[in-house]
Amino acid sequence: MFKIESRDKESKARTGTLKTPHGDIPTPIFMPVGTGGTVKGILQRDLLADIDARIILGNTYHLYLRPGTEILKAARGLHKFMSWERPILTDSGGYQVFSLTGNRKLTQEGAIFKSHIDGSKHIFTPENTVDIQRIIGGDIMMVFDECAPWPCEYVYAKKSVALTHHWLDRAVVRFKETDPLWGNEQFLFPIVQGGVFDDLRKFSAEKIASTGMAGNAIGGLSVGEPAEEMYRIIEIVNEILPIDKPRYLMGVGTPVNLLEAIERGIDMFDCVMPTRNGRNGMLFTSEGTLNMRNRKWIDDFSPIDPEGPSAVSLFYSKAYLRHLIMSGENLGAQIASIHNLAFYLKLVGEARKKIEEGNFKVWKDSMVKKLSERL
């Protein structure tokens, strides 16, 4: 499934290819978030042509509630339902259930929760989240886990890890005793948890590695902890996770976060930041971050980004994009989202190229300085 192709001499960064039934994925890779069967505000055509997304995400919690498993089953999976022929990864819904706080109850059996749509009561178990993801048909499925909040007490984090591992054992059994529904192989990734506690992270990483699944994920980061804590945990966990399998850092993050994590041996990322920030007028560019609501762009007719991560980055001016965003026009959010996603994909593509050339560390350090600038 995964082949490492080159390694950086001065860091843990590496390149590889992740093979799935719906196409090969070059790593490092960023995955646009398509929570409910859509990357918000972006046509599949643009995901292919302007962004060149190699894989996108779907979310089990949201797709289970709407449109529901019966519709997805009738459509023969999410790929056909949304007319997307490239790979899909499906999150198990653990983070979404975690974020419901007052509307959910965790038990050994699973998570009982109320729908954010109509208040109806449901339960997610390690078994039925595998079953739902079989129906969705994603190339990569995630194990149902508990994402502990930050900050949290050691005692809570320890119990949370124990619950996550209990669910993991049951999910692996269900995965092995069931088959894909739509004729394409699916892979299951377990998730390392443990908050910011070194011993819990090591314990969880060892447990996850022992399952022998095709890839592994690191969860429970970028939930409020300082960035340096996140980087430290990545280093601890990556010393334990199998070197020959893909490592997926869930829900991270800023462009700087991506580069720092790639340096530490991470292969896969996802985050809502490019689209969410884009809708709010915040753009990531080759020279730094732009807040398009600032008056300084009101008569700036230069391209959004002269390095052009996408066609829209060169075609539209900062002044025009500011006008659209200040006017609340949907086109403004669409242009900004396309640009940001294309920027992220170009950034990880450039990182891959620099690793192959053997000068990643120098390039990464210079890029971190640029990307930290607010223009």
N, C-alpha and C positions, 0 to 999 in steps of 0.2 A: 504493500500500500504506500509506503514512504521510503524514499531514497535520498540520503544526504549526498550532495554533489560537490560542495566546496565548504571550506572552513576558514575563518579569519585567523591570522597568526597571533594577533595581539588581544583577542577577546574570545568569548564563547559563541560569537555570531556564526551562523552557518546558512547555507542555501540548500534547498531540496525540492523534490517534486512529490506531491501528494496525489496518488492516483485514485480516482473514484469512477463509478459507472457513467457519470455525466460529464467527465472530462478531467484532465490533469490540472493541478493547481500548483503554480510555482510559489515557493516559500522563500523568505517571509511574505505573508499575505495579510491584507486587511479585508474584512468581510462586512459589507454594508448591512445594516439591520433592517430586515423586512418583516417586522413583528407580526402583522396580520395578513401576510400574503402580499405586501407591497412595501417597497422602500418609499417612505412617505413623500408624495408629490412628484415622483419620478417614474416616467414610462420605462417599461422593460427595454424598449428600443434604445433609450439613452443610457441605461445601465450597461448595455452591450457596446454601443458605438462611442459614446463620449467618455464614459467612466472605465470601461473594460473591466467590470466586476467579474472576477473569476469564480466567486462563490458568494452566496448571500445567506442570511439567516431567516428562519421562521421561528415562531414562538409557540410552544405547545399549549400554554395557558390560554393565550388569546385565540388561537385557531380552534381549540377545543370548545370555547364559549361561542365563537362566531367565526366562520359559518357553521361549525359543528362537524363532528366526525361522520355523520351520515352523508352530508354534502360532499365532504372530502373523499369519502369512500366511493360515492357515485361518480365523482370526477376522476377516480383512479389516481388519487394523490395530488399533492400540492404542485408538483411540476406541471402537470397537465392543467390543473385548475387555474394557475396564474400564467400559463404559457411561458414557462422559463425552462430552458433546456440545459442550463449549466448546473453545477452542484448546489445543493442546499444543506445547511446545517440547522438542526432544530434544537433549540434550548428546551430543557425539560419543564420549565415553568417554576423551578425552585426559587429563583430570584423574585419573580412576580408574586408568588405566594408569600415570600418573606416580606415584601413591601406592603402587603395588606394589613400588617400588624393587628389592628383591632378586630379584623374580620376573619381571623383564621386561628386554628388550634392544632398544635403538633402532637402527634401520638406515635407510638411505636409502629402502628399500622400504616400511618401516612399523615397527610395534612388535610384537615377539614377546613373549608373556606367558603365564603360567600362571594358570589359573582359581583364584580364592580359594576356590571351592566344593570342587573335587575334584582340583586340581592338573593338569588336562588342559592341553595346549599349544594356543595359538591365535595368530593374527596379525591385527592391525588395520592396514589400509592406508587411504590417503585415498579410494581407490575403493570398497573394500568397506564402509567406514563410511557412505558415501553410499547404497550399495545397501541396507544394513541399515535406515537411516533412511527410505528409500523404503518398505520393508516396514512399519515402525512407523507411518508415515503422519503424523508430526507436521507441524503447520502451518509451523513454523520448524525448520530443521536447522542444526547447527553443523559447521564444518569440523574435521577431526581435526588436532590441534596438539600440541606439547609444552609443558607448563607447567614452566618451570625453577624449581628450588627457591630459597628464600631462607634465608640469603644464598648467593650463588654468585659465582664469579669472572667478570670481564668476558669472558674468552675463552670460557668455557662458555656464557654468555648469548648471545654472538654466534653461536656454532655452533648453539645452540638456535633462534634466530630464523631462521637460514638453513634449517634443517631444516623448521621450521614453514612457511616461505614455499614451499619445494620441494613440500611436501605440499599446500599451498593451491592451487598451480597445477594440480596433478593432480586435486584435488577439484572445482575449478571446471569442468574439462573433463568429468569424469564427470557432474556435475550437469547440464550443458548437453546432454549426449548421452543422457540418460535422462529418462523421464517419470514423473509420479506414478502409483502403482498403483491408488489407490482413488477417482479422479475429482475430487480436490481439489488445487488449486495448492499447492505447497510453496515456501518461500523458504530460501535458504542464507545464513548469516551467517559471514563470516571473523572471525578473532580476532587482535587486536593482542597481541604478546608483547614481551619485551625487558627483563624484570626491572625494576630501579630505575635503569637507565642511560638518560639522556635521549636520547642520539643513537640508541640502538637502538630506543627507543620511537617516536621520530620517523620513523625509517627504516621500521619495521614499520607504523605508521599510514599512511604514504604508500603502501606496497605494498597494504595492505588496501583503502584508498580507491580505488585504481586498478582493482580488480576489478569495480567497478560493481554489486556485489550489493545486495539490497534493504535490508539493514541491516548493522550492524557491532557487534562485541563487543570488550570489553577484558578480557583474561584475565591470569592470573599475579599477581593482587593479592589482598590478604587472606590471604597465605600465611605471615605472620609479620612482615612489614615494619611499621614504625611507621605509624600512621594518617596522619600529616602527609606521609610519603613517598607513600602511596597518593593523597592529594588532589593532590599536586604532579604525579604522573604523569597523573592524569585531566585536569588542566588542559592539560598538554603535548599529550596525544593528541587532546583535543577541539578544539584549535586546527586540527587537520589533518583529522579525520574529517568527511565531508560533513554540513553543518548540517541538510539536509533529509531525512536518514535516521535511523531510530531507533538509539540507542546503548545497548548492553546491558553493564552491569558485572557480570561473572560472580562468583558466590559471595560477594557482599557484602550484608549484614553486620548490624551493630547498627542500631537505629533512628537513632542519631546519624550513623552512616556514611551511611545512606540520605539524610538531609536535607542533609548536606554535599555528597554527590555530585549530588543534584538541583540544588543551587545552582550546580554546575559543569557542568550540561548533560546529565546522565545521564537516560535515560528508562525503563530496565528493570533489574530486580534479581531475584536469587534467592538463597536461603541456607537451610541446614538449621537455623539458629539458633533460629527460633521454636518448631519442634517438638522439637528436641534439648534445648534449654534447658527447654522446658515439661515434658518427661518427667522432668527432673531437679529440677523444682520451682522453676525460675527464671521469673518472670513479668515482662513489660514492661507497664507501665500508664501512664496519663496523668500520674501524679505522680512516676514513677520506677520503679526496678526492685525487685521483691519476691523475697526468698528464702523460699519457703513452708516451709522446714525450720526457720526461726527460731522460738524458743519464743514470741516476742511475738505470733504470730498464733493461738496455741492457743485463745484464748477471744475472738477478734475476729469478731463475727458480722455485720460490715458486708460489703457486696458486694465481690467481687474487685476490681472497678473501677467506681466510681460513674458514670463517663462511658460505661460500657456499650458497648464496641466490638462485643460480641456478646450474645446472650440469656443465655448461660451466665455472662457477666461480672457480670450483675445478679442472676441467679437463685440462684447459690451463694455462700456466705460464705467468707471467708478461713479461718475455723476449720474448716469442713467440708472445704475443699480440702486444707488442711494434714493433716487426719486421713487423707484418702485417700492422699496422697503418702507420708506416714510409714508407712502400713500396706502400701504397695506395691500398692494397688488400681489396676487398669487404668483405671478411670474417672477417677482423678486425673490421669493422663497425658493422657487424652483431653480433659478439661475444660481443662487448662492449654494444650494444643496448640491447641485451637480458639480459646481466648482470645487467645493470642499471635499466631496468624495473622490473626485478625480485627483485632487492634490494628495490625499492620503494614499491612493493607489500608486501614484507616481512616486511618492516618497518611499514606500516599501520596495517598489521596483528599482529605484535608484540604490537603495540599501543593498539589494540583491547583487546589483552590478558591481558595487564597490567591494563587497565581500569576495566576489569572483576575481576582481582585479587585485585584491590583496591590500587595499588601502582604506578599508572601512573605518577604522578608528580615527584617522586624521579627518576624514570627511564628516563623520558623525559629530566630532567635537566642534567643528566649524558650523555645522548645521544647527546644533543645539543653541549656539549663540545667536544665530539669525532668527530661529524660530521662537526664541524667548523675547524678541523685540515686539513692542506694541507701537504701531505706526500712527 
